Amino acid sequence: MKKIASFGVGVLLMTAFASCEKNYTCTCTYPGSSIGTTETSFKSKKKTDAEASCATLNTNAQTLGGACAL
């Protein structure tokens, strides 16, 4: 019975940690502009998803002479 209970607790812990979302921050800087620096937070399960979102912001920032990085 102890083995079954231990297994059940282990499965619950793995599920809890697997479904956690992480926070990623994309920082955009606009040198020589009144905008200065902005930060945008993303909640994502995968770093690649946050990187893709930050890349979109970077494309928009480049039109104003800025740059963004995760």
C-alpha distances in whole Angstrom, upper triangle without the diagonal:
4,5,5,6,9,10,11,13,14,16,17,19,20,21,23,25,26,28,30,33,36,39,42,46,49,52,55,58,62,64,68,66,66,62,61,58,55,51,49,45,43,39,38,35,37,40,42,42,43,46,47,48,49,51,53,54,55,57,59,59,61,64,65,65,61,58,54,51,48
4,5,5,6,8,10,11,12,14,15,17,18,20,21,23,24,26,28,31,33,37,40,43,46,49,53,56,59,62,65,64,64,60,59,55,53,49,47,43,41,37,36,33,35,38,40,40,41,44,45,46,47,50,51,52,53,56,57,57,59,62,63,63,59,56,52,49,45
4,5,5,6,9,10,10,12,14,15,16,18,20,21,22,25,26,30,32,36,38,42,45,48,51,54,58,60,64,63,63,59,58,54,52,48,46,42,40,36,35,31,33,36,38,38,39,42,43,44,46,48,49,50,52,54,55,56,58,60,61,61,57,54,50,47,44
4,5,5,6,9,10,11,12,14,15,17,18,20,21,23,25,29,31,35,37,41,44,47,51,54,57,60,63,62,62,58,57,53,51,47,44,41,38,35,33,30,32,35,37,37,38,41,42,43,44,46,48,49,50,53,54,54,57,59,60,60,56,53,50,47,43
4,5,5,6,9,10,11,12,14,15,17,19,20,22,23,27,29,33,36,39,42,45,49,52,56,58,61,60,60,56,55,51,49,45,43,39,37,33,32,29,31,34,36,36,37,40,41,42,43,46,47,48,49,52,53,53,55,58,58,59,55,52,48,45,42
4,5,5,6,9,10,11,12,14,15,17,18,20,22,26,28,31,34,37,40,43,47,50,54,56,59,58,58,54,53,49,47,43,41,37,35,32,30,27,29,32,34,34,35,38,39,40,41,44,45,46,47,50,51,51,53,56,57,57,53,50,46,43,39
4,5,5,6,9,10,11,12,14,16,16,19,21,24,26,30,33,36,39,42,46,49,52,55,58,57,57,54,52,49,46,42,40,36,34,30,29,25,27,30,32,32,34,36,37,38,40,42,43,44,46,48,49,50,52,54,55,55,52,48,45,42,38
4,5,5,6,9,10,11,12,15,15,17,19,23,25,29,32,35,38,41,45,48,51,54,57,56,56,52,51,47,45,41,38,35,32,29,27,24,26,29,31,31,33,35,37,37,39,41,42,43,45,47,48,49,51,53,54,54,51,48,44,41,37
4,5,5,6,9,10,11,12,14,16,17,21,23,27,30,33,36,39,43,46,49,52,55,54,53,50,49,45,42,39,36,33,30,27,26,23,25,28,30,30,31,34,35,36,37,40,41,42,43,46,47,47,49,52,52,52,49,46,42,39,35
4,5,5,6,9,10,11,12,15,16,20,22,25,28,31,35,38,41,44,48,50,54,52,52,49,47,44,41,37,35,31,29,26,24,21,23,26,28,28,29,32,33,34,35,37,39,40,41,44,45,45,47,50,51,51,47,44,40,37,33
4,5,5,6,9,10,10,12,15,18,21,24,27,31,34,37,40,43,47,50,53,52,51,48,47,43,40,37,34,30,28,24,23,19,21,24,26,26,28,30,32,32,34,36,37,38,40,42,43,44,46,48,49,49,46,43,39,36,33
4,5,5,6,9,10,11,13,17,19,23,26,29,32,35,39,42,45,48,51,50,50,46,45,41,38,35,32,28,26,22,21,18,21,24,26,26,27,30,31,31,33,35,36,37,39,41,42,43,45,47,48,48,45,42,38,35,32
4,5,5,6,9,10,11,15,17,20,23,27,30,33,36,40,43,46,49,48,47,44,43,39,36,33,30,27,24,21,20,17,19,22,25,25,25,28,30,30,31,34,35,35,37,39,41,41,43,46,46,46,43,40,36,33,29
4,5,5,6,9,10,14,16,20,22,26,29,32,35,38,42,44,48,47,47,43,42,38,35,32,29,26,23,20,18,15,17,19,22,22,23,25,27,28,29,31,33,34,35,37,39,39,41,44,44,45,41,38,34,31,28
4,6,5,6,9,12,15,19,21,25,28,31,34,38,41,44,47,46,46,42,41,37,35,31,28,25,22,18,17,13,16,19,21,21,22,25,26,26,28,30,31,32,34,36,37,38,40,43,43,44,40,37,33,31,27
4,6,6,7,11,13,16,20,23,26,29,33,36,39,42,45,44,43,40,39,35,32,29,26,22,20,16,15,13,16,19,21,21,21,24,26,25,27,30,31,31,33,35,36,37,39,41,42,42,39,36,32,30,26
4,6,5,9,11,14,17,21,24,27,30,34,37,40,43,42,41,38,37,33,30,27,24,21,18,15,14,11,13,16,19,19,19,22,23,24,25,27,29,29,31,33,34,35,37,39,40,40,36,33,30,27,23
4,6,9,11,15,17,21,23,27,30,33,37,39,43,41,41,38,37,33,30,27,24,20,18,14,12,9,11,14,16,16,17,20,21,22,23,26,27,28,29,32,33,33,35,38,39,39,36,32,29,26,22
4,6,10,13,16,19,22,26,29,32,35,38,41,40,40,36,35,32,29,25,22,19,16,12,10,8,11,14,16,15,16,19,20,20,22,24,25,26,28,30,31,32,34,36,37,38,34,31,28,25,22
4,6,10,13,16,19,23,26,29,33,35,39,37,37,33,32,29,26,22,19,16,13,10,9,7,10,13,15,15,15,18,19,19,20,23,24,24,26,29,29,30,32,35,35,35,32,29,25,23,19
4,7,10,13,16,19,22,26,29,32,35,34,33,30,29,25,22,18,16,12,10,6,5,5,8,10,13,12,11,14,16,15,17,20,20,21,23,25,26,26,29,31,31,32,28,26,22,20,16
4,6,10,13,16,20,23,26,29,32,31,31,27,26,22,20,16,14,10,8,6,6,6,8,8,12,11,10,13,15,14,15,18,19,19,21,23,24,24,27,29,29,29,26,23,19,17,13
4,7,10,13,16,20,23,26,29,27,27,23,22,19,16,12,10,7,6,5,6,9,10,9,12,11,9,12,14,13,13,16,17,16,18,21,22,21,24,26,26,26,23,20,16,14,11
4,7,10,13,16,20,23,26,25,25,21,20,16,14,10,8,6,5,6,7,10,10,8,11,10,7,9,12,10,9,13,15,14,15,18,19,18,21,23,23,23,19,17,13,11,7
4,6,10,13,16,19,22,21,21,17,16,12,10,6,6,4,6,9,11,14,13,11,13,12,8,10,12,10,9,12,14,12,13,16,16,15,18,21,20,20,16,14,10,8,6
4,7,10,13,16,19,18,19,15,14,10,8,6,5,6,8,11,12,15,14,12,13,12,8,8,10,9,6,9,11,8,9,13,13,12,14,17,17,16,13,10,6,6,4
4,7,10,13,16,15,16,12,11,7,6,4,7,9,11,15,16,19,18,15,16,16,12,12,14,12,8,11,12,9,9,13,13,11,13,16,15,14,10,8,5,6,6
4,7,10,13,12,13,10,8,6,5,6,8,11,14,17,19,22,20,18,18,17,14,13,14,12,9,11,11,8,7,11,10,7,10,12,11,11,7,6,4,7,9
4,6,10,9,11,8,6,4,7,9,12,15,17,21,22,25,24,21,21,21,18,16,18,16,13,14,14,11,10,13,12,8,10,12,10,9,5,6,6,9,12
4,6,6,8,6,5,6,9,12,14,18,20,24,25,28,27,24,24,24,20,19,20,18,15,15,16,12,11,13,11,8,9,10,7,6,4,7,9,12,15
4,5,8,8,6,8,12,15,17,21,23,27,28,31,30,27,27,27,24,22,23,21,18,18,19,16,14,16,15,11,11,13,10,7,7,9,12,14,17
4,7,9,8,11,14,17,20,24,26,30,32,35,33,30,30,30,27,25,26,24,21,21,21,18,17,18,17,13,13,14,10,9,9,12,15,18,21
4,5,6,9,12,15,18,22,24,28,30,33,32,29,29,29,26,24,25,23,20,20,20,17,16,17,15,11,12,12,9,9,9,12,14,18,21
4,5,9,11,15,18,21,24,28,30,33,33,30,30,29,26,26,26,24,21,22,21,18,17,19,16,13,15,15,11,12,12,14,16,19,22
4,6,8,11,14,17,20,24,26,30,29,27,27,26,22,22,23,20,17,19,18,14,14,16,13,11,13,13,10,11,10,12,13,16,18
4,7,10,14,17,20,24,26,29,28,26,26,25,22,21,22,20,17,19,19,15,14,17,15,11,14,15,11,11,9,11,12,14,17
4,7,10,14,17,20,22,26,25,22,23,22,19,18,20,17,14,16,16,13,13,16,14,11,13,15,12,12,9,10,9,11,13
4,7,10,13,17,19,23,22,20,21,19,16,16,17,15,12,14,14,11,12,15,13,10,14,15,13,14,10,10,9,11,12
4,7,10,13,16,19,19,17,18,17,13,14,15,13,10,13,14,11,12,15,14,12,15,17,16,16,13,12,9,10,10
4,7,10,13,16,16,14,16,14,10,12,13,10,8,12,12,9,11,14,13,13,16,18,17,18,14,13,10,10,9
4,7,10,13,14,12,14,12,9,11,13,10,10,13,14,12,14,17,16,16,19,21,21,21,18,16,12,12,10
4,6,10,10,10,11,9,6,10,11,8,9,12,13,12,14,17,17,17,20,22,22,23,20,17,14,13,10
4,7,9,10,12,9,8,11,13,11,12,15,16,15,18,20,20,21,24,26,26,27,23,21,17,16,13
4,5,7,9,7,6,10,11,10,12,15,15,16,18,20,21,22,24,26,27,27,24,21,18,16,13
4,7,9,8,9,12,13,13,15,17,18,19,21,23,24,25,27,29,30,30,27,24,20,18,15
4,5,5,7,9,10,11,13,15,16,18,19,21,22,23,25,27,28,29,25,22,19,16,13
4,5,5,6,9,10,10,12,14,15,16,18,20,21,22,25,26,26,22,19,15,13,9
4,5,5,6,9,10,10,13,14,15,16,19,20,21,23,25,25,22,18,15,13,10
4,5,5,6,9,10,11,13,14,16,17,19,20,22,24,24,21,18,15,13,11
4,5,5,6,9,10,11,12,14,16,16,18,21,22,22,19,16,12,10,8
4,5,5,6,9,10,10,12,14,15,16,19,20,20,17,14,10,8,6
4,5,5,6,9,10,11,13,14,15,18,19,20,17,14,11,11,10
4,5,5,7,9,10,11,13,15,16,18,19,16,13,10,10,9
4,5,5,6,9,10,10,12,15,16,16,13,10,7,7,6
4,5,5,6,9,10,10,13,15,15,12,9,7,8,9
4,5,5,7,9,10,12,14,15,13,11,9,11,11
4,5,5,6,9,10,11,12,10,8,7,9,10
4,5,5,6,9,10,10,8,5,5,7,10
4,6,5,7,10,10,9,8,8,11,13
4,6,6,7,9,8,9,9,12,15
4,5,5,6,5,6,7,11,13
4,5,5,5,6,8,12,15
4,6,7,9,12,15,18
4,6,9,11,15,18
4,7,11,14,18
4,7,10,14
4,7,11
4,7
4
